[in-house]
Amino acid sequence: MDVWEVEGTDIRQTRDDTLKIAEFIRKQDGVEWTASFIGGGASRFSLVYTPQDSTKAYGQIIVRTETREQIAPLRRKSIPHDRKYR
């Protein structure tokens, strides 16, 4: 999940907001763990994707669920919470 703050946001605010969203996500049924990255995405050696360029206004949360079927409902449930940060 990508967390975007307003450009120019202090990286500490981005960190705090990203960690709040990650905490919310971890409380949802079926979530095994989350990993948060502040200021840039996870290393592309960890995931097969093109990582986001570094910026103080960006956070990324990697979420592990018990099953693939839990991803879409979790995303729908998280949208109202993270929309404030987009």
MDAnalysis code that builds the backbone (N, CA, C; Angstrom):
import MDAnalysis as mda
import numpy as np

u = mda.Universe.empty(258, n_residues=86, atom_resindex=np.repeat(np.arange(86), 3), trajectory=True)
u.add_TopologyAttr("name", ["N", "CA", "C"] * 86)
u.add_TopologyAttr("resid", np.arange(1, 87))
u.add_TopologyAttr("resname", ["MET", "ASP", "VAL", "TRP", "GLU", "VAL", "GLU", "GLY", "THR", "ASP", "ILE", "ARG", "GLN", "THR", "ARG", "ASP", "ASP", "THR", "LEU", "LYS", "ILE", "ALA", "GLU", "PHE", "ILE", "ARG", "LYS", "GLN", "ASP", "GLY", "VAL", "GLU", "TRP", "THR", "ALA", "SER", "PHE", "ILE", "GLY", "GLY", "GLY", "ALA", "SER", "ARG", "PHE", "SER", "LEU", "VAL", "TYR", "THR", "PRO", "GLN", "ASP", "SER", "THR", "LYS", "ALA", "TYR", "GLY", "GLN", "ILE", "ILE", "VAL", "ARG", "THR", "GLU", "THR", "ARG", "GLU", "GLN", "ILE", "ALA", "PRO", "LEU", "ARG", "ARG", "LYS", "SER", "ILE", "PRO", "HIS", "ASP", "ARG", "LYS", "TYR", "ARG"])
u.atoms.positions = np.array([
    [0.848, -1.152, 0.000],
    [0.000, 0.000, 0.000],
    [0.904, 1.228, 0.000],
    [0.603, 2.176, -0.871],
    [1.369, 3.412, -0.946],
    [0.695, 4.494, -0.104],
    [1.482, 5.241, 0.614],
    [0.990, 6.363, 1.421],
    [1.671, 7.614, 0.883],
    [0.872, 8.521, 0.378],
    [1.410, 9.772, -0.171],
    [0.967, 10.946, 0.684],
    [1.908, 11.719, 1.146],
    [1.635, 12.960, 1.863],
    [1.762, 14.115, 0.872],
    [1.415, 15.300, 1.302],
    [1.602, 16.500, 0.493],
    [3.105, 16.723, 0.336],
    [3.539, 17.050, -0.876],
    [4.962, 17.294, -1.114],
    [5.464, 18.358, -0.140],
    [6.619, 18.117, 0.454],
    [7.187, 19.034, 1.437],
    [6.909, 18.625, 2.876],
    [6.107, 17.560, 3.072],
    [5.821, 17.066, 4.411],
    [7.108, 16.567, 5.058],
    [7.293, 16.876, 6.325],
    [8.458, 16.394, 7.064],
    [8.427, 14.863, 7.097],
    [9.560, 14.246, 6.913],
    [9.630, 12.781, 6.867],
    [9.158, 12.150, 8.179],
    [9.288, 12.853, 9.281],
    [8.801, 12.313, 10.569],
    [7.289, 12.221, 10.576],
    [6.608, 13.163, 9.935],
    [5.150, 13.102, 9.828],
    [4.744, 11.946, 8.918],
    [5.456, 11.786, 7.816],
    [5.197, 10.662, 6.918],
    [5.367, 9.351, 7.679],
    [6.441, 9.243, 8.468],
    [6.679, 8.040, 9.266],
    [5.522, 7.788, 10.226],
    [5.125, 8.812, 10.972],
    [4.063, 8.644, 11.959],
    [2.755, 8.216, 11.306],
    [2.392, 8.849, 10.199],
    [1.145, 8.505, 9.513],
    [1.191, 7.099, 8.923],
    [2.317, 6.742, 8.328],
    [2.464, 5.406, 7.747],
    [2.366, 4.338, 8.834],
    [2.993, 4.570, 9.961],
    [2.930, 3.594, 11.059],
    [1.530, 3.474, 11.645],
    [0.761, 4.564, 11.671],
    [-0.632, 4.503, 12.136],
    [-1.470, 3.638, 11.196],
    [-1.282, 3.828, 9.905],
    [-2.027, 3.024, 8.934],
    [-1.627, 1.558, 9.055],
    [-0.328, 1.286, 9.203],
    [0.144, -0.097, 9.345],
    [-0.453, -0.745, 10.594],
    [-0.557, 0.019, 11.671],
    [-1.158, -0.512, 12.907],
    [-2.622, -0.881, 12.669],
    [-3.360, -0.019, 11.978],
    [-4.750, -0.295, 11.639],
    [-4.856, -1.585, 10.824],
    [-3.998, -1.720, 9.829],
    [-4.024, -2.895, 8.959],
    [-3.719, -4.166, 9.742],
    [-2.738, -4.120, 10.639],
    [-2.369, -5.321, 11.405],
    [-3.508, -5.821, 12.286],
    [-4.440, -4.959, 12.641],
    [-5.576, -5.354, 13.491],
    [-6.680, -6.058, 12.706],
    [-6.561, -6.081, 11.384],
    [-7.610, -6.682, 10.556],
    [-7.445, -8.200, 10.492],
    [-8.582, -8.879, 10.391],
    [-8.567, -10.340, 10.296],
    [-7.759, -10.788, 9.083],
    [-6.966, -11.816, 9.278],
    [-6.221, -12.421, 8.186],
    [-4.862, -11.806, 7.913],
    [-4.516, -10.720, 8.588],
    [-3.220, -10.086, 8.367],
    [-2.183, -10.776, 9.241],
    [-1.138, -11.285, 8.613],
    [-0.064, -11.960, 9.348],
    [1.001, -10.976, 9.811],
    [1.380, -10.036, 8.934],
    [2.383, -9.036, 9.314],
    [2.396, -7.900, 8.298],
    [3.015, -6.797, 8.703],
    [3.249, -5.681, 7.793],
    [4.713, -5.267, 7.913],
    [5.212, -4.625, 6.881],
    [6.543, -4.016, 6.894],
    [6.395, -2.622, 6.299],
    [6.914, -1.620, 6.989],
    [6.774, -0.241, 6.539],
    [8.113, 0.320, 6.073],
    [8.051, 1.106, 5.014],
    [9.228, 1.761, 4.458],
    [8.899, 3.235, 4.308],
    [9.760, 4.080, 4.824],
    [9.515, 5.517, 4.836],
    [10.528, 6.212, 3.928],
    [10.033, 7.088, 3.066],
    [10.921, 7.843, 2.193],
    [11.245, 7.130, 0.888],
    [10.779, 5.914, 0.732],
    [11.023, 5.122, -0.470],
    [10.445, 3.736, -0.269],
    [10.402, 2.965, -1.325],
    [9.832, 1.632, -1.246],
    [10.847, 0.590, -0.822],
    [10.374, -0.630, -0.717],
    [11.234, -1.760, -0.366],
    [12.242, -1.996, -1.484],
    [13.349, -2.558, -1.141],
    [14.369, -2.888, -2.129],
    [13.789, -3.799, -3.202],
    [14.133, -3.552, -4.445],
    [13.595, -4.416, -5.497],
    [14.157, -5.823, -5.405],
    [15.152, -6.033, -4.556],
    [15.656, -7.381, -4.336],
    [14.744, -8.151, -3.379],
    [13.885, -7.413, -2.659],
    [12.909, -8.037, -1.771],
    [11.630, -8.383, -2.518],
    [11.265, -7.532, -3.472],
    [10.026, -7.699, -4.230],
    [10.314, -7.514, -5.709],
    [9.495, -8.138, -6.515],
    [9.658, -7.984, -7.962],
    [8.718, -6.864, -8.409],
    [9.246, -5.656, -8.433],
    [8.499, -4.488, -8.867],
    [9.472, -3.330, -9.052],
    [8.999, -2.239, -9.602],
    [9.831, -1.051, -9.751],
    [9.612, -0.174, -8.523],
    [10.632, -0.002, -7.689],
    [10.442, 0.779, -6.463],
    [10.220, 2.264, -6.749],
    [9.525, 2.908, -5.833],
    [9.260, 4.345, -5.921],
    [10.551, 5.122, -5.654],
    [10.740, 6.226, -6.365],
    [11.883, 7.094, -6.084],
    [11.786, 7.629, -4.659],
    [12.914, 7.965, -4.072],
    [12.952, 8.475, -2.708],
    [12.320, 9.857, -2.615],
    [11.476, 10.035, -1.622],
    [10.864, 11.321, -1.306],
    [10.383, 11.293, 0.140],
    [10.498, 12.404, 0.829],
    [10.086, 12.494, 2.239],
    [8.579, 12.343, 2.413],
    [7.827, 12.516, 1.342],
    [6.372, 12.495, 1.413],
    [5.785, 11.125, 1.074],
    [6.604, 10.085, 1.030],
    [6.139, 8.765, 0.595],
    [6.432, 7.698, 1.643],
    [5.467, 6.842, 1.844],
    [5.647, 5.663, 2.678],
    [5.029, 4.474, 1.963],
    [5.519, 3.294, 2.266],
    [4.976, 2.081, 1.659],
    [4.792, 1.041, 2.754],
    [3.677, 0.340, 2.674],
    [3.383, -0.729, 3.626],
    [3.205, -2.022, 2.838],
    [4.023, -3.001, 3.159],
    [3.884, -4.333, 2.577],
    [3.047, -5.150, 3.559],
    [2.039, -5.835, 3.049],
    [1.108, -6.569, 3.903],
    [1.108, -8.034, 3.506],
    [1.224, -8.899, 4.487],
    [1.125, -10.351, 4.263],
    [-0.187, -10.830, 4.858],
    [-1.019, -11.449, 4.022],
    [-2.284, -12.004, 4.495],
    [-2.202, -13.524, 4.492],
    [-3.131, -14.158, 5.186],
    [-3.154, -15.619, 5.255],
    [-3.460, -16.226, 3.881],
    [-4.365, -15.574, 3.128],
    [-4.739, -16.072, 1.800],
    [-4.816, -14.905, 0.812],
    [-4.713, -15.215, -0.471],
    [-4.829, -14.186, -1.516],
    [-6.214, -13.559, -1.524],
    [-7.229, -14.351, -1.183],
    [-8.605, -13.866, -1.222],
    [-8.857, -12.748, -0.217],
    [-8.006, -12.614, 0.778],
    [-8.188, -11.584, 1.801],
    [-7.646, -10.221, 1.366],
    [-6.906, -10.167, 0.274],
    [-6.268, -8.911, -0.142],
    [-7.296, -7.864, -0.565],
    [-8.198, -8.198, -1.480],
    [-9.160, -7.204, -1.987],
    [-10.060, -6.657, -0.880],
    [-10.656, -7.504, -0.020],
    [-11.472, -6.946, 1.066],
    [-10.663, -6.065, 2.021],
    [-9.418, -6.439, 2.261],
    [-8.565, -5.632, 3.132],
    [-8.294, -4.277, 2.496],
    [-8.036, -4.261, 1.221],
    [-7.793, -3.002, 0.510],
    [-9.022, -2.107, 0.573],
    [-10.197, -2.675, 0.337],
    [-11.432, -1.879, 0.404],
    [-11.639, -1.316, 1.805],
    [-11.333, -2.106, 2.814],
    [-11.498, -1.669, 4.194],
    [-10.499, -0.570, 4.554],
    [-9.325, -0.589, 3.964],
    [-8.270, 0.365, 4.285],
    [-8.411, 1.691, 3.554],
    [-9.128, 1.718, 2.441],
    [-9.208, 2.940, 1.638],
    [-9.707, 4.142, 2.432],
    [-10.785, 4.041, 3.216],
    [-11.203, 5.242, 3.960],
    [-10.110, 5.742, 4.914],
    [-9.319, 4.837, 5.451],
    [-8.281, 5.236, 6.395],
    [-7.115, 5.920, 5.699],
    [-6.705, 5.413, 4.545],
    [-5.516, 5.978, 3.912],
    [-5.828, 7.070, 2.912],
    [-7.091, 7.268, 2.554],
    [-7.446, 8.309, 1.579],
    [-6.979, 9.674, 2.053],
    [-7.022, 9.934, 3.332],
    [-6.576, 11.203, 3.902],
    [-5.122, 11.496, 3.541],
    [-4.328, 10.462, 3.326],
    [-2.899, 10.625, 3.097],
    [-2.534, 10.655, 1.631],
    [-3.470, 10.540, 0.731],
    [-3.167, 10.539, -0.709],
    [-3.168, 11.932, -1.261],
])
